[in-house]
Structure formats: C-alpha cells, structure tokens
Amino acid sequence: MHPSRTASEAESSSVLSRPTESADERRLIKRFRKLSAGDRQTLLTLADFLAQRDAPESLGTPEIIEEPRLMPRPEKETVVGAIKRLSQTYAMLERDALLNETSALMSAHVLQGRGAPEVIDELEALFAHHYSEYRRKHSPEG
C-alpha cells in the first residue's frame, strides 16, 4: 500500500481495477461518484429502464390483452417518479419502443430545464399512445 493512502482508499482502488471490470465500467463508476444525489437517482432510474428492455419476453402473442394498472399521479411528482409509475402502469409495453422518446423527454427536463409537469404530461401521452398501439397489435382483429 502506498504510504499516503488509507486502507479504504487502497481497497477502493483495487476494487476499481479488477480485471473483470471493463474500462467503461470504471469510467461509469468514476462519473457516478461525481454526481449529486438527485442526479445519481436519475441515472439509476434510466439504468433500470434500460435493463428492463432486455428482460426476456414471453414467447408468442399474449392471448389476453393486458390492461394498465392505473395509478393516480401524485401532486408533486418528479419526472423520474413518473417514469417509474408509468412503467409499472404499462408493464406490458416493450421498453425498446419507449426508450428513445422517454430518454429525449428526460433529457429535455434535466439538460434543457423543461418543467416537470409539462414533461410528465408528455410522458403520460407517450405511454398511452404506445398502449393504444399495443392493443391494436394484439387485438383479434389485428
């Protein structure tokens, strides 16, 4: 151990340089640690959303069209909270189909400063539109 390092710094350094971790993983950890608590939560929510899109789908077309589990919109909901709520409400939707538009709306809020209520309204419309497409695609009439 280097004389100016503490034991926890040495341990942390060795954890970061494990051969099983890629350079991208180390870069992500480094950047994550520099974020505020709110930005960390935003990043984790987006990561969860992205991970869900790769979840194995059931084979074949569902015999029954799933209905959304409607949840009331909290009075002072965050954009992150809205994405979580809408993902639970519309759990039957394919995440890939929503990814680009959801990410663009999240970016508009975080990076461009668009108001949360306006972005949440658009998210609700986006999920509802995709649900309409889901119903059309899975209805017996096709």
N, C-alpha and C positions, 0 to 999 in steps of 0.2 A: 504494500500500500504506500502511496506517495505520502510523504510526511505532512503536507499541508491539507490532505483530505481527511474528512471524518470517515468513520466506519460506514455510516449510512450512505455517504456520497460514493464511496468505493463500491458498495453493494449495488447502488442505483446504476452506476456506470457499468458494472459487469452485467446487470440485467439488460441494459440497453444494447450491449454489444454481443448478445447471444448469437451464435451462428445461425439459429433458426429464424431470427428476425431479419426481414429484408431492410434495405435502405429506406424504402417507402414507409415501413412501419416505424422505424426510428425517427424519420422526419415527421411523421404524424404525431408521435408522442411528444417530440420536442415542441411542435407548434401548439399542441393541445395544452401543454403546461403554461404557455404564454397567454392563453385566453382568459377572459373574465368568467366568472361562474355562469352568468347568463349565456355567454357565447359557447361555453362548454356544453350546456344543456341543449342548445340549438344544434350543435354539431352531433351530439349523441342521438338526438331525435332523428336527424337526417340519416345518420348511420343505421339506426334501427329500421327506418323506412327503406333504405337501400337493401339491407339484409333481408327484409321480408319479401322483396320482389324476387329473390332467388329461392324462396321456400318451395319445396316440391308441390306441384299442383296435383289434384286428384285426376286420374285418368278418365277420359271420356267427358261427355257433356252431362252436366247435372240433370237429373230427372225432374227435380223440383227447383223452381226459381227461388233463390233465397231472397228474403225481404230484409231491408235495412233495419237495424236495431236503433231506432231513433232515440237520440239523447238530447235533452234541452241544451241550448247554447248558454253557457254562463254569461252573466252580465259583463264581467271584465275579463274575457278570455284572451289569452295570448295566441299568437299565430302558431306557435309550437303546440300549445294545448288543442287548438282547433284541428291541426293535422292529426294528432293522436285521436281526438274524438271522432273525426270523420273516417279515419282508418278503421276504427272499431265499428262505427255505424255501418260502413260499407265494406265489411271484411271480405265479401265475395268478389270484389273487384281486383283485377290484375294490377299489381303495383307498377309494372313496366309501363303500362298505358298512362299512368298518372305521373310518372316520375318527372318528365321534362317540365310539364306545366306547374306541378307543385313546387319544384325547385326554382322555377322562374318567379313564382309568386313569393316564395320565401326570400329570395334574393332581392326582390323589389322592396320588401319590408326591411330587411336587415341592411342592405347596402345603399338603397335609394331613399330610405326613410318614409316609404308609404305607410299610412296609418293602418294599425292592426284591424279595426272594424271593416275598413274597405277591402283589405286583403282577405279577411275571413269570409266576407260576403262572396268574393270571387271563388274562394276555395269551396264553399258550400255549393255554388252553382256548378263548379267543375266536377265535383263528386256526383252531384245529382245528374248532370249530363252523362257522365260515364255509366251511372247506374241505368239510365234510360237505354243506353247502347247495350248494356249487359242484358236487360230484359228483352230487347228486340232480338238480339243474337240468340238467346236461349229459349225464346218462346216457340211453341209448336208450329206456329205459322212461319217462323224463320225470318 
